[in-house]
């Protein structure tokens, strides 16, 4: 839909087109307006007629919208056609002129367009008349700098003359060219405010004909009043009549949601240049998303449905509609017809519900740590649109609450004020319990359960009957909680009664994890230390097993150190043997060779003893492994 500074009005300034009929036709009147929160509206009018032609006038800016969305409901027959005057356009006006490729925007473009036409060029020093042959660009040196200049080539009575286009040059041309250019410039402007349409119908009997179309409009704004002392929730709609005409006795329906809408230019002539060959084809007419971004598509969709009438609403209430399919559109029909002068703003109550709000203290540690909020919990059988809620009681205004809307039958919290002088006490307790132990291939696999207990306590005003905490998720699953609990947007919401002005909420969360350790390592030592300090809880059976494992720990560490030393000794002896063998190859003296051979024998003996020691220690460690296996075998 086209956007301009002129408001897209659906108030049709309707005139009667007799078109040869003797009887005057009654002018159509606006009977319904469906106004959306997203800046799109559908306007419906009704005409009493006994002819087959109805004429009406709309704002020029809404002309394309009429062509794109007009719906006619005639009980006596169909539509023959809809006609209007073809608007002038710059393209049409320029089609047969020297400016067929567009209106020039500077002197160079003007002279290029006037190639072959007679012109008069006037500069500060000369005046030349003749036909334009063309332009050329060149670099001129001015004040030591290269400057791009253009020169026009003119065929004058004295021959071909080239004149540099400097600032202040004047171009004169014939009156005929001036008139065409002026006409083209005028045609590119939308100068009239309205446009008339002639609708021709098949029938010419007396009947009522309904017409409607969709266009942009000033969006309506929603606000709520929550009256705590009266137990009422009131919806108020603010909307403006900026259409240029008065609204008289119009049925108003307010809608929510964000259906998709597009701008369409159907009113202006479109000329497509033909190619000299059959390679590119003319491009299809393009549409783009409207800046408003929305439209009342559900009103024309096969999925749209009428809303079953409800019981009579309270005085001043609208008949609230249910959410329409997945688009989430709500409709509220005002119970009384609207009269609104052009240029006036209306603020009307469209919904008045009887509710029973529950007042509670609300704590959100993830958002406002240390601050308790006062909130009202409301439940409604009606689907409610989003909007700011002004909360009031018998003493006056108590706060504003943001409201994102909700479906019928849902509940929501409306935080409206912070509790002053009240501190929140948060106590957290952690406990880790060993659940299972599996021993395999020298490694213990330990399954733990980590439990976190969090308690929130705060003093609350007398008006609060409940205390609600929205505890952040992330530690583990909720095992238990005082009061009622539910999951909402990454948090556990727990609600408990207030007793003696104090609210207390306790949550227990559990998380499971595993660890893998080997006997004699630092990790195993850490586990034993945590068990001895009471940080890790375990059963009596597990306690007995770890006591035995702890007793073995010292012996294992001693043997492991000895095994490491034996291994290091074995390695050192092997390197010494290798050195002696290398030296022996270069020794020729008999006495020295005997000494090396004796050293080699001794080293060989030590290597054998080290190997036997390593084997013994390995067997001893294997014995410890078997002992541990026996300790944890039944777990």
CORURBEL-V326053 format. One record per run of one state. SS is the DSSP state (h for helix, s for strand, l for the rest). FROM is the first residue (numbers start at 1). TO is the last residue. Records with the same first field share a line. If there is no record, write none. Layout:
SS->FROM-TO + FROM-TO
//
This chain:
l->1-28 + 37-39 + 50-52 + 70-70 + 75-78 + 84-89 + 95-106 + 114-114 + 116-117 + 123-126 + 143-144 + 157-158 + 165-169 + 174-174 + 188-193 + 202-206 + 217-220 + 228-231 + 241-246 + 256-261 + 264-287 + 290-296 + 300-318 + 321-323 + 328-328 + 330-330 + 334-337 + 341-344 + 355-357 + 364-371 + 380-383 + 385-387 + 394-395 + 402-405 + 407-410 + 419-423 + 441-442 + 460-465 + 473-476 + 482-483 + 489-490 + 500-501 + 519-521 + 534-535 + 538-539 + 585-589 + 633-635
s->29-36 + 40-49 + 53-59 + 71-74 + 79-83 + 115-115 + 118-122 + 127-142 + 145-156 + 159-164 + 170-173 + 194-201 + 207-216 + 221-227 + 232-240 + 247-255 + 262-263 + 288-289 + 319-320 + 324-324 + 329-329 + 331-333 + 338-340 + 345-354 + 358-363 + 372-379 + 384-384 + 388-393 + 396-401 + 406-406 + 411-418 + 424-440 + 443-459 + 466-472 + 477-481 + 484-488 + 491-499 + 502-518 + 536-537
h->60-69 + 90-94 + 107-113 + 175-187 + 297-299 + 325-327 + 522-533 + 540-584 + 590-632
//
